[in-house]
Amino acid sequence: MLTLPIQGETPQDVTEQAAQYAEAAKQLATTYGPKILAALVILVLGWFVARSITGLVRKGMTRASVDATLSKFVSSLTYMLLMTFVVLAAISKLGVETASFIAVLGAAGFAVGFALQGSLSNFAAGVMILIFRPFKAGDFVEAGGTMGAVQEVGIFHTVLTTPDNKKVIVANSSITGGNITNFSAMETRRVDMKFGIGYGDDIRKAKQVLERLMAEDARVLKDPAVTIAVAELGDSSVNLVCRPWVKSADYWAVFFDTHEKVKLTFDAEGISIPFPQRDVHLHQVA
């Protein structure tokens, strides 16, 4: 170990002290200079390689049409992991034991993972959603106990807008943990409607009216054909089902318009839509 003398009071002492400082600096440069230079080379080359690999990962995911959010996250995670290995390699080149660093990082990772297990669950669910794409932005879905239009699919949560324009943020784990109904996934949908007529009304006439209304509506598809049939003999009415196929975007417009047209047309044709009724029989006890 090199020891330096206390500063002297004569010029000769100062000169000797300066010479010893220079010798100490020379020894430090000789001992640690190559190691520091090697560590810097590792850092520079490692940074270049990490950026190159990250770029290849990003381009590959873009070619595979992976969601932009997931692509950006995976690219950032890849870069961070690679740079961690580069820094550890540089530190090791300086002669510092890295086993303790790795142990500390492992313990910290375990503690963070345990503390954020709910967030990690949402993260894993978000990755699954972005990979398998059960829905995308703009789709109308029912998921996580909420129904609405998808505004944003994130790593930890999904943002929905309800039909009455409420913004709902749903945890991704809640979405993947239950059923997902995507109303926008298919190009066409079947509109299921039920209309009741009185027992004294003409069933054939009522069916003809429904068939005419469906034929007059340009939004109703010809194939598959409309289904119109007697579905039930109810307590106070004969219930007919009318099931036309439409484009998904026209579903609610056809649903609302058809109910209005059926009421007006049934009234004009003399077909009754009975109120719920119940016969009450009174027995007189002597």
Buried (B, 14 or more C-beta within 10 A) or exposed (E): EEEEEEEEEEEEEEEEBEEBEEEEEEEEEEEEEEBBEBBEEBBEEBBEEBEEBBEEBBEEBEEEEBBEBBBBBBBEEBBEEBBBEBBBBBBBBEEEEBEEBEEEEEEEEEEEEEEEEEBBBBBBBBBBBBEEBBBBEEBBBBBBEBBBBBBEBBBBBBBBBEEEEEEBBBBBBBBBEEEBEBBBBEEBBBBEBEBBBBEEBBEEBBBEBBEEBBEEBEBBBEEEEBBBEEBEEEEBBBBBBBBBBBBBEBBEBBBEBBEEBBEEBBEEEEBBBBEEEEEEEEEEEE
